[in-house]
Amino acid sequence: MIRRPSRPVRVLASALVVGALLTTAACSDGGDSAGGGATPTDLGASPLVRASAATSTPAARLTQAGAEAALITMTDLEGGWTPVKGAEHWDDTLLVGKVDVAAFLTAKTNAADCQRLLDALYDDDLLGKPTGASALAGFQQGDSRLLYQVAAYNPVRLSAALGWLKTLPVKCDQFTATDAKGGKRTVQVTTASVPTQGDARQGLHVTVQGTTNGEPATLTLDVAAVRVGNDAITVTAGGLAGGAHDSLELAVREGAQRLKQVQAGKTPAPGPGRTR
């Protein structure tokens, strides 16, 4: 927001007030030599400075128990989502394919990024391999799935991974991948909105058009990654029935708050979508 220039009379008035306050403070300092005045040390410990220092204090290292506590549960999600075991082995085969490098006429290096995206979606490691504790939870609603992950990362690599995700809607807006049998798949990648949570975030909307069991099929995935300190949450939601953006947004809002509470050494409190 652009601020209007202050009027001269207000600037003068502010200067007079500041001058008066400084004069008063100097007089008070001389009246109590035992410690009533504001010394340089006192000024350094002002509420503003203390608050700034508090916000820059690094969070405690995420433990395995903390990562598991930060996971959302089915009561954090609206609708008929139910927990599913073995979500780490979902591995949707529509995501398996070799990117057609020849189709990238002017920027063939982008093909490597598109291949990396497909592989990362299949392996559930969009942000790379965690460097610390990690946990995941899976949920299913009809033909739709939602995978939620919490993990600790190297801060430099984490920031780089989020920056990489941001480039994909341009580098990989549409490309072709070929499966092991020679079948062609058309992949489209666009930017998706993500709730304003954490320190940084990026969302993607990915569709893969191909065939399943000889029948035409379209896999639709809504993806979100949110950095909270040196930790992050990733959410992938959707399936052959379409995307699940509303559920993804709810998972991000609830999950980011849970992770913040864990980082602060607290037990995550029930959110608005949770039962007590």
HELIX and SHEET records of a PDB file:
HELIX    1   1 PRO A    8  GLY A   31  1                                  24    
HELIX    2   2 PRO A   40  GLY A   44  1                                   5    
HELIX    3   3 PRO A   47  SER A   56  1                                  10    
HELIX    4   4 GLN A   64  ALA A   69  1                                   6    
HELIX    5   5 MET A   74  ASP A   76  5                                   3    
HELIX    6   6 ALA A   87  HIS A   89  5                                   3    
HELIX    7   7 THR A   93  LEU A   95  5                                   3    
HELIX    8   8 VAL A  101  ALA A  103  5                                   3    
HELIX    9   9 THR A  109  ASP A  123  1                                  15    
HELIX   10  10 PRO A  155  LYS A  171  1                                  17    
HELIX   11  11 HIS A  245  GLN A  263  1                                  19    
SHEET    1   A 9 THR A  82  VAL A  84  0                                        
SHEET    2   A 9 SER A 134  GLN A 141 -1                                        
SHEET    3   A 9 SER A 144  ALA A 152 -1                                        
SHEET    4   A 9 ASP A 231  GLY A 239 -1                                        
SHEET    5   A 9 GLU A 215  VAL A 228 -1                                        
SHEET    6   A 9 ALA A 200  THR A 212 -1                                        
SHEET    7   A 9 LYS A 184  THR A 191 -1                                        
SHEET    8   A 9 GLN A 174  THR A 178 -1                                        
SHEET    9   A 9 LYS A  98  VAL A  99 -1                                        
END                                                                             
